[in-house]
Amino acid sequence: MKRNGADDAMKREGIDDATKWKRNDDARRQIRNDDAGNSESDRKRAQANLPVVVVALVLLVSATGIALAAATDAREAAERDVVERSVAVSIADRLVAADGPTTRRRNVLDPERAESLTVDAVTEAVPETRDRAVRIRLRVRTDEDAGNEDAGNREMRTLVERGDVRGGTTVRRVASLAERSAASERVHVPENGTSMTTPSNATDATVRVVSGNVTTVRANARVVLHNPDGLAGVASVDLPRRARSTLAFEGLGVLEVAIATESRSAAIVEVTVGARE
């Protein structure tokens, strides 16, 4: 049998086998005790660190939950804003469209139609408005506002309002508010004819034959009414916009001519759409 150096050393010292085995057994027991002590120490340290780990896990889970909730809320808010803006844009565009419920023509508002606007009319024009909070306001800039620094802060008139639009999405459109008026005058037409000039903001002329035999009416040299046997009754003549026109009359008689004019004021249409009610 091959002996190791420790056995040879003990043999030289005169240590018998029993003593040698006892020493080896004591050494092994000491190693086991040391290992047990180390394990107990490690276990105690692990137990001491356990609350810290638990707290860290709780904080991590809480932070993750908060982050996910915030992300969900942000996504839902963004989706809601997109829908609200889409509805608000649709309403604003319809209100200034040529065939809209408040216009005479594209971007030109009729005061009476604007003032009589209702929620039902808005819903009919834009069905997506149904069951949503909505407010429509109008601000008009008059000639008196020229040079007035506070004109931009002029209070808007509310035309339509349903529900609570706080926190909703607002869209604005620039338009004109057209005010109409008319002035009439009698025109005596001699045998050699006569003419009259309209204002630059005239939109149309209404001609009524009072007496005589007036045969022709021209607008800027273009024949707009003609009857060789004589005109009769009432007729309307459209005039070029934003330009003066010359009305010429031929024949012999008396006419009543009403010139309609249109004055415009800058206006802002504001549409706010909120959440569903």
C-alpha positions in Angstrom: 0.0 0.0 0.0 1.2 3.5 -0.9 1.5 5.8 2.0 1.2 9.6 2.0 3.6 12.0 3.6 1.4 12.6 6.7 1.4 8.9 7.5 5.1 8.7 7.2 5.6 11.7 9.4 3.3 10.2 12.2 5.2 6.9 11.9 8.5 8.6 12.4 7.0 10.3 15.5 6.0 6.9 16.8 2.3 7.5 16.6 0.3 4.3 16.3 -2.5 3.7 13.9 -5.3 4.2 16.5 -4.0 7.6 17.4 -3.6 8.4 13.7 -7.2 7.5 12.9 -8.4 9.5 15.9 -6.6 12.6 14.8 -7.9 12.2 11.3 -11.5 11.7 12.6 -11.1 14.9 14.7 -9.9 16.8 11.7 -12.9 15.6 9.6 -15.3 16.5 12.5 -13.8 20.0 12.7 -14.2 20.5 9.0 -17.9 19.4 9.2 -18.4 21.8 12.1 -16.8 24.6 10.2 -19.0 23.8 7.2 -22.1 23.7 9.4 -21.1 27.0 10.9 -20.6 28.6 7.5 -24.0 27.2 6.3 -25.8 28.6 9.4 -24.1 32.0 8.9 -25.1 32.0 5.2 -28.7 31.0 6.1 -28.9 33.9 8.6 -27.5 36.3 6.1 -30.1 35.1 3.5 -32.9 35.5 6.0 -31.7 39.0 6.9 -31.6 40.0 3.2 -35.0 38.5 2.5 -37.1 41.5 3.5 -35.0 43.8 1.4 -35.6 41.5 -1.6 -39.3 41.4 -0.9 -39.5 45.2 -0.7 -37.5 45.5 -3.9 -39.9 43.1 -5.7 -42.9 45.0 -4.4 -41.5 48.3 -5.6 -40.6 46.8 -9.0 -44.1 45.4 -9.4 -45.7 48.7 -8.3 -43.6 50.7 -10.7 -44.4 48.4 -13.5 -48.1 48.6 -12.8 -48.0 52.4 -12.6 -46.0 52.6 -15.9 -48.5 50.3 -17.6 -51.5 52.2 -16.3 -49.9 55.5 -17.4 -49.2 54.1 -20.8 -52.8 52.8 -21.2 -54.3 56.1 -20.1 -52.0 58.0 -22.5 -53.0 55.7 -25.4 -56.7 56.0 -24.6 -56.5 59.8 -24.3 -54.7 60.0 -27.6 -57.3 57.8 -29.3 -60.1 59.9 -27.7 -58.4 63.1 -28.9 -58.2 61.8 -32.5 -61.9 60.9 -32.5 -62.9 64.2 -31.0 -60.8 66.2 -33.5 -62.1 64.2 -36.4 -65.7 65.0 -35.4 -64.9 68.7 -34.7 -63.2 69.1 -38.2 -66.2 67.5 -39.9 -68.6 69.9 -38.2 -66.4 73.0 -38.9 -66.0 72.0 -42.5 -69.8 71.5 -43.0 -70.6 74.9 -41.4 -68.6 76.8 -44.0 -69.3 74.5 -47.0 -71.2 75.9 -49.9 -74.3 73.7 -49.1 -73.8 74.0 -45.3 -76.7 74.8 -42.9 -75.3 78.3 -42.1 -73.9 79.5 -45.5 -75.0 81.4 -48.6 -72.1 80.1 -50.4 -68.7 78.7 -49.5 -67.1 80.5 -46.5 -69.9 83.1 -46.5 -72.2 82.8 -43.5 -75.8 83.9 -43.5 -76.6 85.7 -40.2 -80.2 84.4 -40.0 -79.1 80.8 -40.7 -76.3 81.1 -38.2 -78.5 82.4 -35.5 -81.1 79.8 -36.0 -78.7 76.9 -36.0 -79.8 73.9 -33.9 -78.3 70.8 -32.4 -80.6 68.7 -34.7 -79.3 70.5 -37.7 -75.7 69.9 -36.7 -76.5 66.2 -36.1 -78.2 65.9 -39.5 -75.2 67.5 -41.2 -72.7 65.4 -39.2 -74.2 62.2 -37.8 -71.0 61.5 -35.8 -72.1 64.3 -33.5 -74.9 62.3 -32.1 -74.6 61.7 -28.3 -71.5 63.9 -28.1 -71.0 67.1 -26.1 -70.7 69.9 -28.7 -70.4 73.7 -28.7 -70.4 76.0 -31.7 -69.5 79.7 -31.2 -69.2 82.7 -33.6 -67.0 85.8 -33.3 -67.5 88.6 -35.8 -65.0 91.3 -36.5 -66.7 94.5 -37.6 -65.4 97.7 -39.2 -65.3 99.3 -35.8 -62.7 96.7 -34.7 -60.1 98.1 -37.2 -57.1 99.3 -35.2 -58.7 98.0 -32.0 -56.2 95.9 -30.1 -59.0 94.3 -28.0 -60.9 93.2 -31.1 -59.2 89.8 -31.1 -60.6 89.2 -27.6 -64.2 90.1 -28.6 -66.5 87.7 -26.8 -67.8 84.8 -29.0 -71.6 84.3 -29.3 -72.7 80.7 -28.6 -74.9 79.4 -31.4 -75.3 75.8 -30.2 -74.3 74.0 -27.0 -75.0 70.5 -25.7 -73.3 68.8 -22.7 -70.0 69.6 -21.1 -67.2 70.3 -23.5 -64.5 71.0 -21.0 -61.4 69.2 -21.9 -62.7 68.6 -25.5 -61.0 69.4 -28.8 -61.5 72.7 -30.5 -61.3 73.5 -34.2 -61.7 76.9 -35.9 -62.5 78.1 -39.4 -62.2 81.6 -40.8 -65.2 82.8 -42.8 -67.2 85.9 -43.6 -70.6 87.0 -42.3 -72.7 88.6 -45.0 -75.2 91.3 -44.2 -77.8 92.0 -46.9 -79.7 95.2 -47.6 -81.6 96.6 -50.5 -82.4 100.1 -51.9 -85.1 100.8 -54.4 -85.5 103.7 -56.8 -87.8 104.6 -59.7 -86.2 104.9 -63.1 -87.9 106.9 -65.9 -86.9 105.5 -69.2 -87.1 108.0 -72.1 -87.2 107.1 -75.8 -83.4 107.3 -76.1 -82.9 105.1 -73.0 -81.1 105.6 -69.7 -78.7 103.9 -67.4 -77.6 103.6 -63.7 -74.5 102.4 -61.9 -74.7 99.9 -59.0 -72.4 99.9 -56.0 -69.4 97.5 -56.0 -71.0 95.3 -53.4 -74.2 94.8 -55.3 -75.3 91.2 -55.7 -78.4 91.4 -57.8 -81.1 93.8 -59.1 -84.9 93.3 -59.1 -86.7 95.0 -61.9 -90.4 95.7 -61.8 -92.3 97.3 -64.6 -94.5 100.1 -63.3 -95.8 101.4 -66.6 -95.0 102.0 -70.3 -93.2 99.8 -72.8 -89.6 99.1 -71.7 -88.2 96.4 -74.0 -84.6 95.7 -73.0 -82.4 95.7 -69.9 -78.6 95.3 -70.2 -76.0 94.6 -67.5 -72.6 95.8 -68.6 -73.7 95.8 -72.2 -75.0 92.2 -71.9 -78.7 91.7 -72.6 -80.3 90.2 -69.5 -84.0 91.0 -70.1 -85.7 91.5 -73.5 -89.2 91.5 -75.0 -89.9 93.5 -78.1 -93.6 93.8 -77.0 -92.5 95.2 -73.7 -91.4 93.7 -70.4 -94.0 92.9 -67.8 -94.1 91.9 -64.1 -90.9 91.4 -62.0 -87.6 89.9 -62.9 -84.3 89.4 -61.1 -80.9 90.0 -62.6 -77.6 88.6 -61.1 -74.7 91.1 -61.0 -70.9 90.5 -61.0 -69.6 90.4 -57.4 -67.2 93.0 -56.1 -67.5 95.2 -59.1 -69.6 98.1 -60.2 -72.2 97.3 -62.9 -74.0 99.5 -65.4 -77.7 98.8 -66.0 -79.0 100.2 -69.2 -82.7 100.4 -70.1 -84.3 100.7 -73.6 -87.9 101.6 -74.5 -90.3 104.0 -72.9 -91.8 103.7 -69.5 -91.2 103.6 -65.7 -89.4 100.9 -63.8 -88.8 100.3 -60.1 -85.3 98.9 -59.6 -84.2 97.4 -56.2 -80.4 96.9 -55.8 -79.4 94.3 -53.2 -76.0 94.8 -51.6 -74.0 92.7 -49.4 -71.5 93.8 -46.8 -69.1 91.3 -45.2 -67.4 91.1 -41.8 -64.6 88.7 -41.0 -65.8 85.9 -38.7 -64.4 82.9 -36.9 -66.4 79.7 -36.4 -65.3 77.8 -33.4 -66.3 74.2 -32.8 -65.6 72.2 -29.6 -66.4 68.5 -29.3 -66.2 66.6 -26.0 -66.7 63.1 -24.9 -69.9 61.0 -25.4 -72.7 61.9 -23.0 
